[in-house]
Each structure stands twice: as C-alpha cells, then as structure tokens.
C-alpha cells in the first residue's frame, strides 16, 4: 500500500499505526519479526552512547541539496533558528509518511515565520530526488555525505544481520542507502539550531515508526501549534 493512502491530517503516531496494521495483514511473520526486532534493539540501546542534546554546538557542516547546491549550518542559522529533519532514505515507507506530514503541518508555519527547514539523509542526491518529486517537497532535501554529520551527532545505527539480509534480498545495497560500504543509517531526528550552530532542541527517534510530532517542534520554537493543524 502506498504511503499516500494513509489518512491525511492525522498525527504521525496514528498514521504509523495504520502502516503497522497494514503490515500485520500483508507481511509474512518472519519479515515482521525482523523489522520489529531491529527497532526493539534500537529502542533498548538508545542513550547508551553519547548523542546530540540541547546546548551542544554542531560542527560547521556543509550539505549538498538534490539540485546540487551547498548549504551550510552557519548559513541556515545566521538569522535565527533552523530546523533539521534527519530521515533514513527515499524508499523508507515511514519517511514517506513523515516528510509529507511535515510539508503539510510544519512547513507552512515555519515559512510564515521565516524559519528554514532542511530534510537530511545520507543517501546520494541522485537517489534522494525520488522522494522530493514524489511528494513535491517545497523545502530543501540534502545529503549528509559519508554520514559525517549524523555520526558526529551520535544518531546513527547499524543494521543487524537479519535486517541486512532482508535488505539485500530486496536488492538494496549500502551504497544505494548511504553512499558507503557501511550498513548504517541515521535514526530519525529533529534538531533545532540557533546562531552559532547551538542546539536549542533535539529529539531522536530510535524507533523509526515513532517520530517527532509537529506540535512539539513548534513548541520548541515558541510558535503556536494550532496553526499547523490545517494542511495546505
């Protein structure tokens, strides 16, 4: 089932529950177990290693957008806060729910407040174009080359053996996911930075089916959440 099928206007949690229920109806038990076990392992181990938090200063990273431009964190945050949304890859079903949701509920409020938003994945730009065109995303989508920024923030995870085997069986390669030989992806995260690349808010989702809701992001920015309830 295409992610666009799921109810528009609902919370991310509700939409991910719809996806989870659809998988229970259509996936083999073995495939469900591989997916659930990897997510449970990530949740259980989250926080055992250092990761980005409010008050940290991010490194002066540059990111390449799908249209070939380079944007830096200093440029993004020079005039005030900026929102960074880390996601896994263009074909990730949960990412295909989250990014259009942010397009409809978060981006209109940020745009009106002149607050930049950038969605970031380690996937090569040529492959990331797919999710931009599929959902007509109006904000920049950029590549974190070699997972440099994600690793510096402590938000990456490695595929366990069953997940890697399942991905390979579907034709996936590490190069196609992140441009490297490592089977590694970022945990979905929303990070708000201010001038000087100082982190004002950081929310990391070890379970990629449980992501930061729009009202929490707007609250961190001091913006009214009620304005985000109407999609455009």
Protein Blocks (a to p, Z undefined) as FASTA:
>chain_A
ZZklpcghiafklmmmmmmmmmmmmmcfklmmmmmmmmmmmmmmgokaccddehiacddd
ddddfkopacdfklmmmnoccdddddfbfmlmklmmmmmmmmmmmmmmmmmnopacdddd
fbdfklmmmmmmmnopabdcdddehhlmmmmnopaccddfklmmmmmmnopafklmnopa
bdcddddddddddehiiafbdcddfblkbccdfklmmmmnopafklmmpcZZ
